[in-house]
Amino acid sequence: MSNNLAPTGVILFAHGSRDPLWRLPIDAVADNMKARWPGLAVACAFLELMPPDLNTTVEQLMTQGLSHIRIVPMFLGVGRHAREDLPALVQDLHQAYPQMHFELMPAIGEHPAMTALMADIAAGQTSNA
């Protein structure tokens, strides 16, 4: 990862839940990123059932002078939310904020490193398992 992270922000985008404890793993990922890359603006956003939503998070990051926001879907698979809902939301962001560059990443669960890590955890092959 580049050391020149100031103009880029990352939004960890998840579904959301009525249970406030549900978001703790997403918040933990954000906290880990902030600790490892202090110059990287990181925030969480949720599709429904809990705040903040994507627009609110984008507006919050824009106040930090960012011009590029990477949106990372924190979904294990590509269901309707990742395939249809989120791309539509990002298209709306492009129209609302033409000065911004939005980069929509693939669902985190589809990344080969995540697949390998989940396999290691399931097999009991990690030091954290």
C-alpha positions in Angstrom: 0.0 0.0 0.0 1.2 3.4 -0.9 2.5 5.8 1.7 0.7 8.7 -0.1 -2.8 8.0 1.4 -4.0 11.5 2.3 -6.4 12.1 -0.6 -7.9 8.6 -0.4 -10.5 7.3 2.0 -11.9 3.9 2.5 -15.5 3.0 3.4 -16.2 -0.4 4.8 -19.7 -1.0 3.6 -21.8 -3.6 5.3 -25.5 -4.6 5.5 -26.4 -3.5 9.0 -28.5 -5.0 11.7 -30.9 -4.0 14.5 -28.4 -5.6 16.9 -25.7 -3.0 17.8 -23.2 -5.8 18.5 -23.4 -7.0 14.9 -21.2 -4.1 13.7 -18.3 -4.9 16.1 -16.3 -7.0 13.6 -16.6 -4.2 10.9 -15.6 -1.6 13.4 -12.6 -3.8 14.4 -11.5 -4.0 10.8 -11.7 -0.2 10.6 -9.7 0.2 13.9 -7.1 -2.2 12.7 -6.7 -0.2 9.4 -6.4 3.1 11.3 -3.7 1.7 13.6 -1.7 0.2 10.7 -2.1 3.1 8.3 -2.7 6.3 10.4 -2.8 8.5 7.3 -5.6 6.6 5.8 -9.1 7.9 6.4 -11.3 4.9 7.2 -15.0 4.8 8.0 -17.9 2.4 8.1 -21.3 2.7 6.4 -24.4 0.5 6.4 -27.0 -0.3 3.8 -29.9 -0.4 6.4 -31.0 -0.8 10.0 -28.1 1.2 11.5 -26.3 4.4 11.0 -24.4 5.8 9.3 -25.6 5.3 5.7 -23.3 5.6 2.7 -24.2 9.2 1.8 -23.6 10.4 5.3 -20.2 8.6 5.5 -19.2 10.0 2.1 -20.1 13.6 3.2 -18.1 13.1 6.4 -15.0 11.9 4.5 -15.3 14.8 2.0 -14.9 17.3 4.9 -11.4 15.8 5.3 -10.4 17.0 1.8 -10.5 13.7 0.1 -10.9 13.3 -3.7 -11.0 9.5 -3.9 -13.1 7.1 -1.9 -12.6 3.3 -2.1 -15.8 1.5 -1.2 -15.2 -2.1 0.1 -18.3 -4.3 0.4 -17.9 -6.3 3.5 -19.9 -9.2 2.1 -18.8 -12.8 2.0 -20.7 -13.4 -1.2 -22.3 -11.5 -4.1 -26.0 -11.4 -3.4 -28.5 -8.8 -4.5 -27.0 -6.1 -2.2 -23.5 -6.4 -3.7 -24.7 -7.0 -7.2 -27.5 -4.5 -7.5 -28.1 -2.2 -4.5 -24.6 -1.1 -3.9 -23.7 -0.3 -7.5 -26.9 1.8 -7.8 -25.9 3.7 -4.6 -22.4 4.3 -6.0 -23.9 5.5 -9.3 -26.0 8.0 -7.3 -22.8 9.1 -5.6 -21.1 9.8 -8.9 -24.1 12.0 -10.0 -24.3 13.8 -6.6 -20.5 14.4 -6.3 -19.0 14.6 -9.8 -15.8 16.1 -8.3 -15.1 12.8 -6.4 -13.7 9.6 -7.6 -15.5 6.5 -6.2 -13.8 3.1 -6.6 -16.2 0.2 -5.9 -14.2 -2.9 -4.9 -15.4 -6.5 -5.2 -17.0 -8.1 -2.2 -14.3 -8.9 0.4 -15.4 -12.6 0.6 -14.4 -13.0 -3.1 -10.8 -12.0 -2.6 -8.4 -15.0 -2.8 -6.6 -14.0 0.4 -9.9 -13.9 2.3 -10.9 -17.3 0.8 -7.5 -18.8 1.9 -7.7 -17.2 5.3 -11.3 -18.6 5.9 -10.0 -22.0 4.8 -7.1 -21.8 7.2 -9.4 -20.8 10.1 -11.9 -23.6 9.3 -9.0 -26.1 9.2 -7.6 -24.8 12.5 -4.4 -23.7 10.7 -3.9 -20.2 12.0 -2.3 -18.9 15.1 -5.4 -16.9 15.9 -7.8 -19.9 15.6 
